[in-house]
Amino acid sequence: MRSLRKRIARQMMGAAVGLLIDRAFGEPPSSVHPVALFGKVMTKAEMFLWRGNRASGVSYGFFGLTVATAASRLFSSPFIGTAIGTYLAVAEKSLLENATSIESSLMRGDLESVRRQLPSLVGRDLEGLDENGAARAVIESVAENSSDAVIAPMFYGALLGGRGAINYRAVNTMDAMVGYRNAQYLDFGWFSARLDDFANYLPSRLAGFLAWSVPTGRSGKPGSILTEAAGHPSPNAGVIEATYAHKLGIILGGENSYEGTVEMRPQMGDGRGTEPSDIAGSIALCRKSDTLFAAMLTVGGVALVLWPGGGR
């Protein structure tokens, strides 16, 4: 029991350190980034395994998990392994830098630059997207990725160590590659998408709680947030997006277009429409939420070490 407590304490502190490393250095170059290398492997795997049905998609998913599990053995050390594994799985710095860059272009009125940069954050069609629509897209992406790309890998790093963080990122990457509702991936990507939904269920609600806990002058009623989130097509994204909408005093959701198909998302929030200046608020909320979680993990880890018998 004492050794398990000690290991969990080290994992918790290692996950917090992983976020700090990302903030200091950002992600490694794509040429050597394990996630980018994993993406290349899975692109090759798709070429061999794609059959346009769920069975082939399950094979693809299990192959990806096997590759990730084998690679994650390099990150077994409770503290160092967790810190490095979490760092490689977290993407806060690049997320917020991209959002800040798009915000700057919007504030200058440079929509051409905005349309060039938006694909780094969102997958929706850009044709006809005005400044306010682009701002909404960025804020929704910051909200969703605050969970998927920051809180979730830290959560799994703290719970399961560096191996957990790496395997989570593999699941999230497969969903990003094939988890689309179009003719090519509707069946093939079904397993990867459901696996990602399962992996993000708890982290998304934790991310929502953390964002709700950050002082912004607005709170939002948990009941309203959960009711609005229930209407979102994603079982996880709606929770964090609804929380951001209420905490920022804006309205998210509405009409989105994907590959020419228009989808209506439920309205979330009870404030005003989005404006480019609201992006800064979403960035601040994301950073504060992540900092709060890192602080909680650090304090929790130290407490476990100092618990009578915890350090022996």
C-alpha positions in Angstrom: 0.0 0.0 0.0 2.8 2.4 0.9 4.7 1.7 -2.4 1.4 2.3 -4.4 0.8 5.5 -2.5 4.4 6.6 -3.2 4.0 5.8 -6.9 0.8 7.6 -7.3 2.2 10.7 -5.5 5.2 10.7 -8.0 2.8 10.3 -10.9 0.7 13.2 -9.8 3.7 15.5 -9.4 5.1 14.2 -12.7 1.9 15.1 -14.6 2.1 18.6 -13.2 5.7 18.9 -14.3 4.8 17.7 -17.7 2.5 20.7 -18.2 5.3 23.0 -17.0 7.7 21.5 -19.5 5.2 22.1 -22.3 4.7 25.7 -21.3 8.5 26.2 -21.3 9.4 24.5 -24.5 6.3 23.6 -26.5 6.0 20.5 -28.5 9.1 18.8 -30.1 9.6 19.3 -33.8 7.2 17.1 -35.8 10.2 15.2 -37.4 11.0 13.7 -34.0 7.6 14.1 -32.1 6.4 10.6 -31.1 2.8 11.6 -31.8 3.7 12.7 -35.4 5.6 9.4 -35.8 2.6 7.5 -34.5 0.4 9.4 -37.0 2.6 8.2 -39.9 2.4 4.6 -38.7 -1.4 4.8 -38.5 -1.6 6.4 -41.9 0.2 3.3 -43.3 -2.0 1.0 -41.2 -5.1 2.6 -42.7 -3.9 1.9 -46.2 -3.7 -1.8 -45.4 -6.7 -2.2 -43.1 -9.4 0.1 -44.5 -12.4 -1.9 -45.7 -15.1 0.7 -45.0 -16.7 -1.4 -42.3 -16.6 -1.5 -38.5 -14.6 -4.8 -38.3 -11.7 -3.2 -40.1 -11.9 -0.1 -37.9 -11.7 -2.3 -34.8 -8.5 -3.9 -36.3 -7.1 -0.4 -36.9 -7.9 0.7 -33.4 -6.4 -2.4 -31.7 -3.3 -2.1 -33.9 -2.8 1.5 -32.8 -3.3 0.5 -29.1 -0.7 -2.2 -29.5 1.8 0.2 -31.0 1.2 2.8 -28.3 1.4 0.3 -25.5 4.7 -1.0 -26.7 6.2 2.5 -27.1 4.8 3.6 -23.8 7.0 1.1 -21.9 9.8 3.8 -22.3 7.8 6.0 -19.8 7.3 3.6 -16.9 9.3 5.6 -14.3 6.7 7.0 -11.9 8.1 10.6 -11.9 10.5 11.1 -14.8 8.6 8.8 -17.1 5.3 10.5 -16.2 6.7 14.0 -16.6 8.1 13.2 -20.1 5.1 11.1 -21.2 2.7 13.9 -20.1 4.8 16.5 -21.7 4.7 14.6 -25.0 0.9 14.1 -24.7 0.0 17.7 -23.7 -0.3 20.4 -26.3 -1.3 23.6 -24.3 1.4 25.9 -25.6 0.7 25.2 -29.3 -3.0 25.4 -28.7 -2.9 28.8 -27.1 -0.3 30.2 -29.4 -2.4 29.3 -32.4 -5.5 30.8 -30.8 -3.5 34.0 -30.0 -2.2 34.3 -33.5 -5.7 34.0 -35.0 -7.0 36.5 -32.5 -4.3 39.0 -33.6 -5.3 38.5 -37.3 -9.0 39.0 -36.4 -8.3 42.2 -34.5 -6.4 43.5 -37.6 -9.4 42.5 -39.8 -7.1 40.2 -41.8 -9.7 37.5 -42.6 -7.4 35.9 -45.3 -4.8 35.2 -42.7 -7.5 33.9 -40.3 -8.7 31.4 -43.0 -5.2 30.2 -43.5 -4.7 29.6 -39.8 -8.0 28.2 -38.7 -7.5 24.6 -40.1 -4.8 24.2 -37.4 -7.6 24.4 -34.8 -11.0 23.5 -36.4 -12.3 21.2 -39.1 -15.3 23.1 -40.2 -15.8 24.8 -43.6 -14.4 28.3 -43.8 -16.4 29.6 -46.7 -18.6 32.4 -45.6 -17.2 32.5 -42.1 -17.2 36.1 -40.8 -15.2 37.5 -37.9 -17.6 36.6 -35.2 -18.1 33.1 -36.6 -14.3 32.6 -36.7 -14.1 33.8 -33.1 -16.7 31.3 -32.1 -14.8 28.5 -33.8 -11.6 29.4 -32.0 -13.3 29.6 -28.6 -15.0 26.3 -29.1 -11.7 24.7 -30.1 -9.9 26.2 -27.1 -12.6 24.9 -24.8 -12.7 21.4 -26.3 -8.9 21.1 -26.5 -8.5 22.4 -23.0 -10.0 19.0 -22.1 -8.7 16.7 -24.9 -5.1 18.1 -25.2 -4.3 19.2 -21.7 -6.5 18.1 -18.8 -7.1 14.5 -20.2 -3.4 13.6 -20.7 -2.6 15.1 -17.2 -5.4 13.1 -15.7 -4.1 9.8 -17.2 -0.6 10.7 -16.4 -1.5 11.2 -12.7 -3.7 8.1 -12.6 -1.7 5.6 -14.8 1.7 7.3 -15.2 3.5 8.2 -18.4 2.2 5.1 -20.1 -1.3 6.2 -19.4 -0.7 9.6 -20.9 0.9 8.2 -24.0 -1.8 5.7 -24.6 -4.5 8.3 -24.1 -2.8 10.6 -26.7 -2.7 7.6 -29.1 -6.5 7.1 -28.7 -7.1 10.8 -29.2 -4.9 10.9 -32.3 -6.7 8.0 -33.9 -10.0 9.7 -33.4 -8.6 12.9 -35.0 -7.4 10.9 -38.0 -10.5 8.7 -38.7 -13.3 9.6 -36.3 -15.3 11.5 -38.9 -19.0 11.1 -39.8 -18.5 11.0 -43.6 -18.8 8.3 -46.2 -15.2 7.2 -45.9 -14.9 7.0 -42.1 -18.5 6.6 -40.7 -18.0 2.9 -40.1 -14.2 2.5 -40.3 -13.7 5.3 -37.7 -16.6 4.2 -35.4 -14.4 2.2 -33.0 -11.8 5.0 -32.7 -14.4 7.6 -32.1 -16.2 5.6 -29.4 -12.9 4.7 -27.8 -12.1 8.4 -27.6 -15.5 9.2 -26.2 -15.0 6.7 -23.5 -11.4 7.9 -22.7 -12.6 11.5 -22.4 -15.8 11.0 -20.4 -14.2 11.7 -17.0 -11.6 14.2 -18.1 -14.1 16.4 -19.9 -16.2 16.6 -16.8 -13.2 17.3 -14.7 -12.2 20.0 -17.2 -15.7 21.5 -16.9 -15.5 21.6 -13.2 -12.0 23.2 -13.2 -13.2 25.9 -15.6 -16.4 26.5 -13.6 -14.2 26.9 -10.5 -12.0 29.7 -12.0 -13.2 33.1 -10.9 -14.4 35.2 -13.9 -17.3 37.2 -12.4 -19.7 34.7 -13.8 -20.5 31.2 -12.6 -23.4 29.6 -14.5 -25.7 27.1 -13.0 -24.5 23.5 -13.2 -28.0 22.4 -14.1 -28.2 24.7 -17.1 -24.7 23.7 -18.2 -25.5 20.0 -18.1 -28.9 20.5 -19.8 -27.3 22.4 -22.7 -24.4 20.0 -23.0 -26.9 17.1 -23.3 -28.0 18.5 -26.7 -24.5 18.5 -28.2 -23.7 15.6 -30.6 -20.5 14.9 -28.6 -21.0 13.4 -25.2 -18.0 15.2 -23.9 -17.4 18.4 -25.9 -20.7 19.9 -24.9 -19.8 19.9 -21.2 -16.7 22.0 -21.6 -18.2 24.2 -24.3 -21.3 25.0 -22.3 -19.1 25.8 -19.3 -16.9 28.2 -21.3 -20.0 29.9 -22.7 -21.4 30.6 -19.2 -18.1 31.6 -17.7 -17.3 34.0 -20.5 -20.9 35.4 -20.7 -21.2 34.5 -24.4 -23.3 32.2 -26.7 -21.6 29.2 -28.3 -23.1 26.7 -30.7 -25.3 27.3 -33.7 -24.8 26.5 -37.4 -21.6 24.7 -38.5 -20.7 23.4 -41.9 -18.5 20.3 -42.4 -17.6 19.3 -46.0 -20.7 21.1 -47.3 -23.1 19.5 -44.7 -24.7 22.0 -42.3 -25.1 20.9 -38.7 -27.0 22.7 -36.0 -25.5 22.7 -32.6 -27.5 23.6 -29.5 -27.2 27.1 -28.2 -25.0 27.2 -25.1 -24.8 30.1 -22.7 -27.2 33.0 -22.0 -25.0 36.0 -22.9 -24.2 37.8 -26.1 -22.8 36.6 -29.4 -19.1 36.0 -29.7 -16.6 38.7 -30.7 -12.9 38.4 -31.6 -12.0 40.0 -28.2 -13.6 37.0 -26.4 -10.8 34.8 -27.6 -8.4 36.3 -25.0 -10.9 35.4 -22.3 -11.1 31.7 -23.5 -7.3 31.6 -23.5 -7.1 32.9 -20.0 -9.7 30.5 -18.8 -7.9 27.6 -20.3 -4.6 28.5 -18.8 -6.1 29.1 -15.3 -8.0 25.8 -15.4 -4.8 23.9 -16.3 -2.8 25.8 -13.7 -5.4 24.9 -11.1 -5.3 21.2 -12.0 -1.5 21.2 -11.9 -1.6 22.9 -8.4 -4.1 20.3 -7.2 -1.9 17.4 -8.5 1.2 18.9 -6.8 -0.5 19.5 -3.5 -2.1 16.0 -3.6 1.2 14.4 -4.4 3.0 16.2 -1.6 0.2 15.3 0.8 0.5 11.6 -0.1 4.2 11.7 0.5 3.8 13.4 3.8 1.0 11.1 4.9 2.2 9.0 7.9 4.2 6.2 6.3 3.7 7.6 2.8 7.4 8.4 2.2 8.8 5.0 3.2 
